Amino acid sequence: MNMPTRQLPRSLWAATACPAPAYTQPRAEMTADVAVIGGGYTGLSTALHLARKGHKAVILEAAEPGWGASGRNGGQVIAGMKATIGELAGLFGQDAAHRMVANMGGSADLVFSLIERYGMNCHAVRSGWLQAAHGPKPYRDLVVPRYEQWRSLGVAAELLNASETASALGVAASPYHAAWRDPRGGVLQPLSYARELARAALSEGVEILAYTPARRLQQDGAGWVIAADGMTLHAGQVVLATNAYTGAGSESLWPGLERALIPVTSFQMATHPLDERYDHILPAGMGVTDSRRLLLYFRRDHQKRLVMGGRSPVEDSPTFADAAPLQRAVQGLFPELGLPKPEFVWSGKVAITKDRLPHIHQPAAGLHVFMGCNGRGVGLCTMMGKMLADLACGVPAADVPFPVTVPDSFALHGLRKLGVYALSQYYRLLDKMEAAGRLR
Ligand SMILES: Cc1cc2nc3c(=O)[nH]c(=O)nc-3n(C[C@H](O)[C@H](O)[C@H](O)COP(=O)(O)OP(=O)(O)OC[C@H]3O[C@@H](n4cnc5c(N)ncnc54)[C@H](O)[C@@H]3O)c2cc1C
């Protein structure tokens, strides 16, 4: 994959974010207890949690913190993982599955508590999160099990029928079969959250080097040495937090990792701010994600735009013309908006793994890797950072509520673009059939 330009791409979030803090000036020789490579939520949260435990962390970020998925996402804070305890139990056992789900269930709490503790200026609103079923089958197979799981774990989740879903969306008739609402979720300005995490980390003593891609990673006795342009960082431990941008444009930092993920594009558009005639749209300001395999996700921003996202074959520099499918999706949901003109379009990469689960790997002693948010990461990556910090400061893997696994490579990784295209067509068909009630 070619690394696109390292300047922050034009997007709603880049245009409305809080200013970035002043980052650390590189020195020719630097040392750290833990070197963190990648300055998205995962790397920033790792470094912040390390610093709060008294460990010296230095982040190397190829562009500016938040340049990757963390500054381009939908800003929907969602508690927990996509997989249920039942789905995880088959892979990791009942107890481990329970620990994973229960711990990740606290991810939205972690995000909002960090925002409060550090007074982060990122337009965070804890307005809840809605997952809407696009037909009876996904309602039965996806929505109800998640609702039931979280109710059984003490969350005040709600099941919404079609007319309650319509009210939550602010539409006369729901295009969705039903939904469940999770009160733990909410929305925020994602690039501001990344920059504010960086500011919090700096305030705790983390050093953050922007525009400093790690070029080479080597074991050096019991520790590690990381070479970047014009500087060298020596560290006892390394956390690799490059996720969907692993291997993007520079040498592979660790052999084989790229083959364990496929980066796929998610695309978003934002309308111009909507006037008060449209205040009925998403009246509670919650984030919404639907149950399609090629899912749609939407929300309002703090200036009343409607932000709509979905899968797209478009790569890194989308144009307004590429927004046509999302404009039609907006019109389908909120006909009063017609085909709304986008004010912004942008895209980012989501890391898909073979089993669609996030993974921690430890391919060598003192090297901790996170990969595979599979499209959900505002909460998840913040929590992942907390766990990676524990691992990097010596907490035994067995005491961390997430398994350490071996990277599982995609066969025919070189043909991934073709594979993603073929699978997208197939998923589109299944989604349509389910929405029409033709799959039971
Ligand atoms: C369009 C889109 C919409 C999404 N919407 C949502 C949502 O609404 N809710 C949700 O929960 N999740 C969402 N996600 C997922 C979420 O954004 C990600 O899971 C999360 O941001 C990943 O964070 P990260 O820190 O792991 O990776 P990233 O934020 O991608 O950070 C990786 C960083 O590594 C850096 N890097 C790469 N190579 C090197 C190197 N050699 N040296 C130094 N640095 C390097 C890159 O520059 C990049 O900044 C969305 C994702 C996308 C793309």
PDBQT file of the ligand as one rigid body, heavy atoms in Angstrom, charges set to zero:
ROOT
HETATM    1  C1  LIG A 501     -13.925   6.228   8.150  1.00  0.00    +0.000 C 
HETATM    2  C2  LIG A 501     -13.885   5.521   9.470  1.00  0.00    +0.000 A 
HETATM    3  C3  LIG A 501     -14.982   5.610  10.320  1.00  0.00    +0.000 A 
HETATM    4  C4  LIG A 501     -14.955   4.988  11.576  1.00  0.00    +0.000 A 
HETATM    5  N1  LIG A 501     -15.969   5.230  12.466  1.00  0.00    +0.000 NA
HETATM    6  C5  LIG A 501     -15.871   4.760  13.728  1.00  0.00    +0.000 A 
HETATM    7  C6  LIG A 501     -16.833   5.130  14.706  1.00  0.00    +0.000 A 
HETATM    8  O1  LIG A 501     -17.741   5.924  14.448  1.00  0.00    +0.000 OA
HETATM    9  N2  LIG A 501     -16.731   4.586  15.939  1.00  0.00    +0.000 N 
HETATM   10  C7  LIG A 501     -15.702   3.739  16.280  1.00  0.00    +0.000 A 
HETATM   11  O2  LIG A 501     -15.660   3.254  17.413  1.00  0.00    +0.000 OA
HETATM   12  N3  LIG A 501     -14.731   3.440  15.389  1.00  0.00    +0.000 NA
HETATM   13  C8  LIG A 501     -14.782   3.930  14.134  1.00  0.00    +0.000 A 
HETATM   14  N4  LIG A 501     -13.790   3.662  13.243  1.00  0.00    +0.000 N 
HETATM   15  C9  LIG A 501     -12.628   2.870  13.706  1.00  0.00    +0.000 C 
HETATM   16  C10 LIG A 501     -11.631   3.738  14.497  1.00  0.00    +0.000 C 
HETATM   17  O3  LIG A 501     -11.441   4.977  13.871  1.00  0.00    +0.000 OA
HETATM   18  C11 LIG A 501     -10.302   2.997  14.598  1.00  0.00    +0.000 C 
HETATM   19  O4  LIG A 501     -10.538   1.742  15.180  1.00  0.00    +0.000 OA
HETATM   20  C12 LIG A 501      -9.278   3.700  15.460  1.00  0.00    +0.000 C 
HETATM   21  O5  LIG A 501      -9.191   5.057  15.181  1.00  0.00    +0.000 OA
HETATM   22  C13 LIG A 501      -7.918   3.028  15.261  1.00  0.00    +0.000 C 
HETATM   23  O6  LIG A 501      -6.979   3.711  16.051  1.00  0.00    +0.000 OA
HETATM   24  P1  LIG A 501      -5.485   3.271  16.028  1.00  0.00    +0.000 P 
HETATM   25  O7  LIG A 501      -4.739   4.168  16.949  1.00  0.00    +0.000 OA
HETATM   26  O8  LIG A 501      -5.357   1.817  16.307  1.00  0.00    +0.000 OA
HETATM   27  O9  LIG A 501      -5.017   3.478  14.521  1.00  0.00    +0.000 OA
HETATM   28  P2  LIG A 501      -4.833   4.837  13.684  1.00  0.00    +0.000 P 
HETATM   29  O10 LIG A 501      -5.620   5.953  14.238  1.00  0.00    +0.000 OA
HETATM   30  O11 LIG A 501      -5.038   4.499  12.258  1.00  0.00    +0.000 OA
HETATM   31  O12 LIG A 501      -3.324   5.208  13.939  1.00  0.00    +0.000 OA
HETATM   32  C14 LIG A 501      -2.249   4.511  13.359  1.00  0.00    +0.000 C 
HETATM   33  C15 LIG A 501      -1.121   5.520  13.192  1.00  0.00    +0.000 C 
HETATM   34  O13 LIG A 501       0.088   4.826  12.897  1.00  0.00    +0.000 OA
HETATM   35  C16 LIG A 501       0.882   5.728  12.146  1.00  0.00    +0.000 C 
HETATM   36  N5  LIG A 501       1.982   4.969  11.512  1.00  0.00    +0.000 N 
HETATM   37  C17 LIG A 501       1.909   4.017  10.539  1.00  0.00    +0.000 A 
HETATM   38  N6  LIG A 501       3.162   3.571  10.252  1.00  0.00    +0.000 NA
HETATM   39  C18 LIG A 501       4.026   4.237  11.057  1.00  0.00    +0.000 A 
HETATM   40  C19 LIG A 501       5.426   4.218  11.237  1.00  0.00    +0.000 A 
HETATM   41  N7  LIG A 501       6.219   3.409  10.508  1.00  0.00    +0.000 N 
HETATM   42  N8  LIG A 501       5.985   5.049  12.157  1.00  0.00    +0.000 NA
HETATM   43  C20 LIG A 501       5.213   5.873  12.912  1.00  0.00    +0.000 A 
HETATM   44  N9  LIG A 501       3.858   5.942  12.760  1.00  0.00    +0.000 NA
HETATM   45  C21 LIG A 501       3.271   5.126  11.870  1.00  0.00    +0.000 A 
HETATM   46  C22 LIG A 501      -0.081   6.341  11.148  1.00  0.00    +0.000 C 
HETATM   47  O14 LIG A 501       0.397   7.563  10.643  1.00  0.00    +0.000 OA
HETATM   48  C23 LIG A 501      -1.353   6.497  12.028  1.00  0.00    +0.000 C 
HETATM   49  O15 LIG A 501      -1.489   7.822  12.545  1.00  0.00    +0.000 OA
HETATM   50  C24 LIG A 501     -13.812   4.232  11.968  1.00  0.00    +0.000 A 
HETATM   51  C25 LIG A 501     -12.726   4.106  11.100  1.00  0.00    +0.000 A 
HETATM   52  C26 LIG A 501     -12.744   4.759   9.863  1.00  0.00    +0.000 A 
HETATM   53  C27 LIG A 501     -11.556   4.650   8.967  1.00  0.00    +0.000 C 
ENDROOT
TORSDOF 0
